[in-house]
Amino acid sequence: MPYLQLKDASLAFGHVPLLDHAEFQLDPGERVALIGRNGTGKSSLLSALAGLSHLEREIIANVVRYN
């Protein structure tokens, strides 16, 4: 079972789409690097996964939070 799963996520600033029906899954034992150019939605994705902001469309399931 994945630690974290994101399906059909969309986010845009004005007319510029940053995430367009994006999908992401983090399984136990995996390591992930999030890379990309400035302004491509990396911080926005992490912020949404952390629950600090909301995406326009999203399904987030199986979130395991560690304190």
C-alpha positions in Angstrom: 0.0 0.0 0.0 1.5 3.4 -0.9 2.4 5.9 1.7 1.0 8.7 -0.4 -1.0 8.8 -3.6 -2.1 11.8 -5.6 -4.5 11.5 -8.6 -5.8 13.9 -11.1 -4.2 17.0 -9.6 -4.6 20.3 -11.4 -3.3 23.8 -10.5 -2.9 26.9 -12.6 -1.8 30.5 -11.9 -3.8 32.6 -14.3 -3.7 31.0 -17.7 -0.4 29.1 -17.0 -1.0 25.5 -15.9 1.5 24.2 -13.4 -0.1 20.8 -12.8 -2.5 19.3 -15.4 -4.1 16.1 -14.2 -0.8 15.1 -12.5 -0.4 11.8 -10.6 2.1 10.8 -8.0 2.6 7.8 -5.7 5.1 7.2 -3.0 5.6 3.5 -2.0 7.4 2.2 1.1 11.2 2.1 0.6 11.2 4.5 -2.4 13.3 7.6 -2.5 12.1 10.6 -4.6 13.8 13.6 -6.0 11.6 16.5 -7.2 13.5 18.5 -9.9 12.5 21.1 -12.4 12.9 24.6 -13.6 11.7 27.6 -11.5 8.0 28.2 -11.6 7.0 24.7 -12.7 5.0 23.7 -9.6 7.4 21.8 -7.4 6.7 23.9 -4.3 3.0 24.1 -5.0 2.9 20.3 -5.2 4.7 19.8 -2.0 2.6 22.4 -0.3 -0.6 20.7 -1.4 0.7 17.3 -0.2 1.6 18.8 3.2 -2.0 20.1 3.4 -0.8 23.8 3.4 -2.6 24.7 0.2 -5.3 23.3 -2.1 -5.2 22.2 -5.7 -8.0 22.9 -8.2 -8.7 19.2 -8.6 -7.2 16.5 -6.4 -7.7 13.1 -4.9 -5.2 12.5 -2.1 -5.4 9.1 -0.5 -3.4 7.0 1.9 -1.6 9.9 3.5 0.7 8.8 6.3 1.8 11.7 8.4 4.8 11.7 10.8 5.1 14.1 13.6 
